[in-house]
Amino acid sequence: MRIPEGKKIYFASDNHLGAPTHAESLPREKKFVAWLDEIKKDAHAIFLLGDLFDFWYEYKRVVPRGFTRTLGKLAEISDGGISIHYFVGNHDLWMNGYFEEELNIPVYHEPKRFEFNGKSFLIGHGDGLGPGDKGYKRMKKVFTNPVAKWLFRWLHPDIGIKLAHYLSVKNKLISGEEDVKFLGEDKEWLIQYCKASLEESHKDYFVFGHRHLPLTHKLNENSSYINLGDWITYFTYAEFDGQNLTLKEYKS
């Protein structure tokens, strides 16, 4: 992807819209929509790296209620010719065609490599990568199992979505205590994942969400890991101007 002069690529992650309640997340949603409205003026592409919703499950003919402002703004931007790319997170694993068909937004279920202006990027949500976190990795296999998804689909949406939302919020209120500070290279699983990936091939930037902590970490002289933070506490995003990737805070 070649970025035209004066254009930029934007990255954001972890809004968890709907948590802990729709009313409490609505001001965050309005702030995010205001940011989208602002960046569309010079955006060449927008990458959303997962957990836009605290829970999202697509029945064949039903999607969760709410998020009208966000979905409408994404449709407007996409219809305007700005490409939007979406990576599923651990709270919205169950996307199944709605974004592609209604919003013309491609959806990725695994990290994907891109090249912008000669710079190599590896982009993904970040859940289940690197060593450790074996409990979550086992749980993710259950959540993504076709039989488990088929069984869940038989629950009436009023029951299924209410139950899943309750469990999502109860499990941890959006972000856990382990996410509030940098743990050091040896305990940061995404850093370990990035370093292992660099042994296979060079990447200039690794861009992930999931961690909820805004973070820029030099892996070596030529490679960096950027975590986007969230739109709950930090309201942070990354901006690539064709040469450099910078982590910024949105202040409305």
N, C-alpha and C positions, 0 to 999 in steps of 0.2 A: 504494500500500500504506500503510495507516494502522497505526502501531505502537501497540498497547494500552499503557496506563499500566504501568510497571514492566518492560516487555519491551524487548529489544534485537535488533539485527541484527548478525551476526558475519561477518567475512570472513577467509579464509586461503588460502594458495597455496604451491605448490612444495615438496611433501614428498619427491618422487622416491623413493617406496618401492621397495625392491628394489635400490637402488644404494648403494655399489658391489656389495654382495652382500646376499642376503636376511638373513643373520645379522647383518650390520653395520647394516642399516636397521631391524631389529626393535625395538631400544630406542626409536628415534624414532617408530615406529608406535605403540608402547605409550603413549608420552607424548602423541601426538596423540589417541589414543582417550580418554585420561584427560581431556584438554581438552574433547573433545566431550561426555563424560559430565558435565563440570562446567557447561558453558554451556547444556546442554539445559534447565536449571532456569529460565532466564529468556529463552531464545532465542525470538524470533518467527519468524526466518528465518536460514538459514545459507547463505552464498555461498562456494563453493570455486572458486578461479580458475585451476585447471589444474595439470598436472604433479603430480597426486596420486601417480601411478606414474611410475617412470623409463621404463617402456615398457608400453603397453597396446594390444593389438590383438584385435578381436573376430572370430574365425571364426564361421561360422553357428551352430555348436554347441559352441564351445570358447572359453573366456576364459583369460587367464594364471593360473597357479597362484599361491596365496598371498593375502596381504592379507585373510585371513578376519576378523581383529579389526576392521579398518576397515570392511569391507563390512557386517559384522554390526551394528556400532554405527550406521552410516548407515541401515540398514534399520530398526533399533529407533527411531531418532529420527524418521524419515519416517513410520513406522507410528503413532507417537505424536502425529502431527498438526502437527509442525513442518516447514515447507517448506524444502527444500534445493534450491539451484540450482547447476548445475555448468557451468563454461566449460572447453572443451578447451584444453590447452596444446600446445606443440610436441613434447612427449614422449608425449602420449596423443591424438593427432589422430584416431585410428581408432575412435572410439566409434560404435557403430551399433545402439543400441536396448537394450542390456543394462541400463543405469542406469534408463532410462524404464520398462522392462517389469518388472524385478525389484525396483527400489528406489523407484519412483514419483518419480524425480528428473529434472526436465527438463534437457536438455543443450543448450548453445549453442555454435555454432562461430564466431560473430562477436561483437564488443562489442555490448552491449545497454543501452538507456537505461531507468532505473527512477526512480520518484518515491516517496520515503518522507517522510511528514509534511511535504509541501510542498517538500522538498529534492530537487533533481535530481541523479541519479547516472549516470555512464557507466562501465560495468563490463566488464572483459574480461581475458584472460590477458596480452596485451600484445605477443606476438610478431608481427613483421612489420609493425608500425605505424610511421608517421612516415617521414622520409627515410632513406636509407642502408640498410645491411644487405641489399644487393641479392643477394648470394650466397645468403643464407638464403631470401629471397623466391622465388628461382628454384627452390631445393631444395624448398620447401613446395609449389609447384605440381606438382612431380613426385610428392611423397608423397601428395598429395590427388587425384591424377589417377585416375579410375575404372579405367582400364586397368592402371595400376601396382598399385593395390590388388587387382585381380582376379588379377594374376599372382602377387603375394605370397601370396594365399590358397591357391594351389596347393602351396606348400611345406607339408610336414607341420609341425604346430604345434611338435613337439619341436625341429625344425630352425629354423623361422622365428622363433620367440620367442627361442631361444638366440642366434641370429645377430644379431637386432635389439637384444637386450639388450647383447651384447658391443660392438656398434658404438656404441650410445648412451653407454655408460660410457667407451669408448675415445676418443670424439670430444672430450669434456671431462668431467672428473670432477665431474659435477653442475653446477658453476658455474665459470666461467672467471675469470682474473685481472682482466678488465675490469669484473667485477661487484663488486669489493671497495671501490670508492670512487666518490664522486659526480664526474662528469666535467665538470660545468658545463652551463649551459643550452644552449649552442650545440652540445654534443656528446651531449646526452641526447635520443635520438630520441623517447622517449615524451613528454617535455616539449614537443618541437616538435609532435608530434601533438595534444596537448591544446590548445596555443595555436591551432593551425589550426582545431580543432573549435569553440573558443570564438568564432571569427569567424563561424561558421554559426549558433550558438545558445548560450545561457547554460547552463552546468552548475555546480552548486555543488561537486561532487566528481567527480574521475576516480579510479577505483580499479583498479589493475592489479597483476599479479604479474610473473613472467618475469625481472625484473631482479635478484632475489635480494638486494637491498639495501633494508633498511627506510628509508623516505624519506617525509617530508611536505614538500611544496614549494608555496609560495604562487604561483599563476599571476597573480593580480591581487587586488584588494581583496575580491572575493566568490567566488573559485574556488580550489580547491586540488587538487593531484595527490598521491595517496598510493600508494606502492608497499609491498606487504605484506611484503617480505623473504622469508624461507623458514623451513622446519622442518628445516633441516640444521645451520645455524650459529646462527641468531638466535632461532628459535621465536617469531616475532612474528605478530600478527594485528591486525585493526582491529575496533573496536566502535562502533556507532552507537546512541546512546541516545534518538534521536528529535529531538535538537537538534544534537549535535556528533559528529563522527567522530574517534576517537582511536586512535592506533597504540600497541599494548601488547606486552609480552613475557610469555610464559607461563612461570612458574617452578613446577615441580611439587615 
